[in-house]
Amino acid sequence: MGSLDGKVALVTGGSRGIGAAIAKRLAEDGADVAITYERSADKAAKVVAGIEELGRRGLALQADSADAAAVTSAVDHVAEELGGLDILVNNAGISIAAPLDELSLDDIDRTLAVNVRAVLVATQAALKHLPRGGRVVSIGSDLAERVPFAGMSLYSASKAALIGFTRGLARDLGPRGITATVVHPGSTNTDMNPADGPASAAQVPHIALGHYADAADVAATVSHVAGPDGRYLTGTAITVDGGFTA
């Protein structure tokens, strides 16, 4: 018996990296898991195959998180196809690194559309389906709390917005028995930010443990928050960054 047996989860941006690790862990813990993806259809199919190998139902839906209608449609489709929705993980995100005076309006609009608006829209759509005991988990960043590098003002602003949103959402949803939390990953070994990549030399000295996280480390925290032991966690953020923000 898994801690999430009988639950249905949706992980946005779940075709690779942290999102794929979260989808896998939720399935390992017993949930049926749907993911959205923007372009990586082959990778999304592999994630679904892995979910199904664990004996769970898997579903991949193409949806650009910058498209509000596509996000809403994906949430509703998951609930219809899998018979409900218990856990929403707002994971999809983008990062455009540049000094503020070098960012275009398109850069600003797309970052806010994907990292902030899509979270609100997906959550709004999910609330039609989430039962008492439901979970909303948004994936932030330790750069919402500490920014030791130049060029991250836009990204950090977008992730910091999730903190305020989650605190307010927890107040809205508390009477309904639904929790809302943020999980802030730090430097995590993915194809977007590999531990042996060119950016790692600047990041590792700031990490108390001296090394990157595995995506599974972040997924384990999400699973805890989403499971029965996370029932009293709401309106707060949990940072998984090896001491980067210490």
Sequence and secondary structure as in RCSB ss.txt:
>XXXX:A:sequence
MGSLDGKVALVTGGSRGIGAAIAKRLAEDGADVAITYERSADKAAKVVAGIEELGRRGLALQADSADAAAVTSAV
DHVAEELGGLDILVNNAGISIAAPLDELSLDDIDRTLAVNVRAVLVATQAALKHLPRGGRVVSIGSDLAERVPFA
GMSLYSASKAALIGFTRGLARDLGPRGITATVVHPGSTNTDMNPADGPASAAQVPHIALGHYADAADVAATVSHV
AGPDGRYLTGTAITVDGGFTA
>XXXX:A:secstr
  TTTT EEEETT SSHHHHHHHHHHHHTT EEEEEESS HHHHHHHHHHHHHTTS EEEEE  TT HHHHHHHH
HHHHHHHT   EEEE       S GGG  HHHHHHHHIIIIIHHHHHHHHHTTT  TT EEEEE  GGGT   ST
T HHHHHHHHHHHHHHHHHHHHHGGGT EEEEEEE SEESSSS TTSTTHHHHGGG TTSS EEHHHHHHHHHHH
HSGGGTT  SEEEEESTTTT 
